[in-house]
Amino acid sequence: MLTRRDELAEPAGIADACRHRAARHARVRHRARLAVEQESDGRISGDLGDHPAEPLPAPAEDADFETPEVPSAARRALSAVSLWLGVGWRWFRDFRRTRPFWGGLWMMLGGWTIMSLTIAPIVVMLSAGASGVAGYVTGGGLMVLGLIAWFAPTQRLVAGVMGGILAVAAFVASNLGGFLLGTLLGILGSAMVFGWGPKKPRKRAES
């Protein structure tokens, strides 16, 4: 059984424990307040330039915004297509610059116009004789001469003269030369073919 002294000492021990706990909590709160004050002082001094600014954290990578990769097969196909397009364009550029390209093109367009605007079909033309096939002869001749100007540029003078003759003859013999459009294109192309010449190398300036 507890004596009178023990009964009196027990409340005193509980009171001491409460005081110690309160003092410990007070010290913890004091330390937390000091830490907050030091942190705020450090931020203010950092803003004023007393301390170097802390480096910003690197942004986290977001996997949702990653650029989709092109499959290797599609990439190879695109590179092959671009390569062939580049080769074809270089070939066309060299082909166009080494022959009367535009003159031959207008001659062929004029011949096609004369042939396409012929009123009667080819069966009726053949039954009519030489006068009936004049549109096909003049138009086809212009197209052939345009091809000769392309693939045999050394014969450009002959092709230009013959093309002009056929274009003028189509105006009389074949429905006004395709309603004048085919004759004009043929004369324009023949003149360009006749007047074309290979490009001369540029002379370097004397030093």
C-alpha positions as CSV (number, residue, x, y, z in Angstrom):
1,M,0.0,0.0,0.0
2,L,1.1,3.6,-0.7
3,T,2.1,5.7,2.2
4,R,1.2,9.3,2.7
5,R,4.7,10.3,1.4
6,D,4.3,8.3,-1.7
7,E,0.8,9.8,-2.4
8,L,2.3,13.3,-2.0
9,A,5.4,12.5,-4.1
10,E,3.4,11.0,-7.1
11,P,1.6,14.3,-8.0
12,A,4.9,16.1,-7.7
13,G,6.6,13.7,-10.2
14,I,3.7,14.1,-12.6
15,A,4.0,17.9,-12.4
16,D,7.8,17.7,-13.0
17,A,7.2,15.5,-16.1
18,C,4.7,18.0,-17.4
19,R,7.0,20.9,-16.9
20,H,9.9,19.1,-18.7
21,R,7.6,18.2,-21.6
22,A,6.4,21.8,-21.8
23,A,10.0,23.1,-21.7
24,R,11.0,20.6,-24.5
25,H,8.1,21.7,-26.7
26,A,9.0,25.4,-26.1
27,R,12.6,24.7,-27.2
28,V,11.4,22.9,-30.3
29,R,9.1,25.8,-31.2
30,H,11.9,28.2,-30.6
31,R,14.3,26.3,-32.8
32,A,11.6,26.1,-35.6
33,R,11.1,29.9,-35.3
34,L,14.8,30.5,-35.6
35,A,15.0,28.3,-38.6
36,V,12.2,30.1,-40.3
37,E,13.7,33.5,-39.6
38,Q,17.1,32.3,-40.9
39,E,15.5,31.0,-44.1
40,S,13.6,34.3,-44.7
41,D,16.8,36.3,-44.0
42,G,18.7,34.1,-46.5
43,R,16.0,34.7,-49.2
44,I,16.0,38.4,-48.7
45,S,19.8,38.6,-48.8
46,G,19.8,36.4,-51.9
47,D,17.4,38.8,-53.6
48,L,19.6,41.8,-52.7
49,G,22.7,40.1,-54.2
50,D,24.6,39.2,-51.0
51,H,24.5,35.5,-51.8
52,P,24.7,33.7,-55.2
53,A,21.3,32.5,-56.5
54,E,20.6,28.9,-56.1
55,P,20.4,27.0,-59.4
56,L,16.9,26.2,-60.6
57,P,16.0,22.5,-60.7
58,A,16.0,21.0,-64.2
59,P,12.6,20.5,-65.6
60,A,11.3,17.1,-65.5
61,E,11.0,15.3,-68.8
62,D,7.5,14.6,-69.8
63,A,7.1,11.4,-71.8
64,D,3.7,12.5,-73.2
65,F,5.4,15.2,-75.4
66,E,8.1,13.1,-77.0
67,T,8.4,13.5,-80.7
68,P,7.4,10.2,-82.5
69,E,10.3,8.7,-84.3
70,V,9.9,7.9,-88.0
71,P,10.3,4.2,-88.7
72,S,13.6,3.3,-90.3
73,A,11.9,1.8,-93.4
74,A,10.0,5.0,-94.1
75,R,13.1,7.1,-93.5
76,R,15.0,5.0,-96.0
77,A,12.2,5.2,-98.5
78,L,12.0,9.0,-98.2
79,S,15.8,9.4,-98.6
80,A,15.7,7.2,-101.7
81,V,12.8,9.2,-103.2
82,S,14.6,12.5,-102.5
83,L,17.8,11.1,-104.0
84,W,16.1,10.0,-107.2
85,L,14.2,13.3,-107.5
86,G,17.5,15.2,-107.1
87,V,19.1,13.1,-109.8
88,G,16.2,13.5,-112.2
89,W,16.1,17.2,-111.7
90,R,19.8,17.6,-112.4
91,W,19.4,15.4,-115.6
92,F,16.5,17.6,-116.8
93,R,18.4,20.8,-116.1
94,D,21.4,19.6,-118.1
95,F,19.0,18.3,-120.9
96,R,17.2,21.7,-121.1
97,R,20.4,23.8,-121.2
98,T,22.1,21.8,-123.9
99,R,19.4,22.0,-126.7
100,P,16.6,24.2,-128.0
101,F,14.2,22.8,-125.4
102,W,11.5,25.5,-125.4
103,G,11.5,25.9,-129.2
104,G,11.0,22.2,-129.7
105,L,8.2,22.2,-127.0
106,W,6.2,24.9,-128.7
107,M,6.6,23.2,-132.1
108,M,5.2,19.9,-130.6
109,L,2.3,21.8,-129.0
110,G,1.5,23.5,-132.2
111,G,1.5,20.2,-134.1
112,W,-0.7,18.6,-131.5
113,T,-3.1,21.5,-131.7
114,I,-3.4,21.2,-135.4
115,M,-4.0,17.5,-135.3
116,S,-6.5,17.7,-132.4
117,L,-8.6,20.4,-134.0
118,T,-9.0,18.5,-137.3
119,I,-12.8,18.4,-138.0
120,A,-13.1,15.0,-139.8
121,P,-11.9,11.7,-138.3
122,I,-8.9,10.0,-139.8
123,V,-11.0,7.4,-141.8
124,V,-12.8,10.3,-143.6
125,M,-9.5,12.0,-144.2
126,L,-7.9,9.0,-145.8
127,S,-10.9,8.6,-148.1
128,A,-10.7,12.2,-149.2
129,G,-7.1,11.8,-150.5
130,A,-4.1,14.0,-150.0
131,S,-6.1,17.1,-149.3
132,G,-7.8,15.4,-146.4
133,V,-4.7,14.3,-144.5
134,A,-3.1,17.7,-144.6
135,G,-3.8,18.4,-141.0
136,Y,-2.3,15.1,-139.8
137,V,0.8,15.6,-142.1
138,T,1.5,19.2,-141.0
139,G,0.7,18.6,-137.3
140,G,2.6,15.3,-137.2
141,G,5.5,16.9,-139.1
142,L,5.8,19.7,-136.5
143,M,5.8,17.2,-133.7
144,V,8.6,15.1,-135.3
145,L,10.6,18.2,-136.0
146,G,10.3,19.3,-132.4
147,L,11.6,15.9,-131.3
148,I,14.5,16.3,-133.7
149,A,15.3,19.6,-132.2
150,W,15.5,18.0,-128.8
151,F,17.5,14.9,-129.5
152,A,19.6,16.1,-132.5
153,P,20.3,19.8,-131.7
154,T,23.0,19.9,-134.4
155,Q,20.1,19.8,-137.0
156,R,18.3,22.7,-135.4
157,L,18.6,24.9,-138.5
158,V,16.9,22.4,-140.7
159,A,14.2,21.7,-138.1
160,G,13.5,25.4,-137.7
161,V,13.1,26.1,-141.4
162,M,11.0,23.0,-142.0
163,G,8.9,23.7,-139.0
164,G,8.1,27.3,-140.2
165,I,7.1,26.0,-143.6
166,L,4.8,23.3,-142.1
167,A,3.2,25.8,-139.7
168,V,2.4,28.3,-142.5
169,A,1.1,25.5,-144.8
170,A,-1.2,24.3,-142.0
171,F,-2.9,27.7,-142.0
172,V,-4.0,27.1,-145.6
173,A,-4.4,23.3,-145.8
174,S,-5.8,22.4,-142.3
175,N,-8.6,24.4,-140.9
176,L,-6.7,27.7,-140.6
177,G,-3.9,25.9,-138.8
178,G,-5.9,24.7,-135.8
179,F,-7.9,27.9,-135.6
180,L,-4.7,29.9,-135.9
181,L,-3.4,28.7,-132.5
182,G,-1.4,25.8,-133.9
183,T,0.1,27.9,-136.6
184,L,1.2,30.6,-134.2
185,L,2.8,28.0,-131.8
186,G,4.5,26.3,-134.7
187,I,6.0,29.6,-136.0
188,L,7.1,30.6,-132.5
189,G,8.8,27.3,-131.9
190,S,10.5,27.2,-135.3
191,A,11.9,30.7,-134.8
192,M,13.3,29.7,-131.3
193,V,14.8,26.5,-132.6
194,F,16.4,28.3,-135.6
195,G,17.8,31.1,-133.4
196,W,19.1,28.9,-130.6
197,G,22.8,28.4,-130.1
198,P,25.0,26.7,-127.5
199,K,26.0,28.8,-124.6
200,K,29.5,30.3,-124.8
201,P,31.7,30.2,-121.8
202,R,32.1,33.4,-119.9
203,K,35.3,35.3,-120.4
204,R,37.3,35.8,-117.2
205,A,38.2,39.4,-116.4
206,E,41.9,40.1,-117.1
207,S,43.7,40.7,-113.8
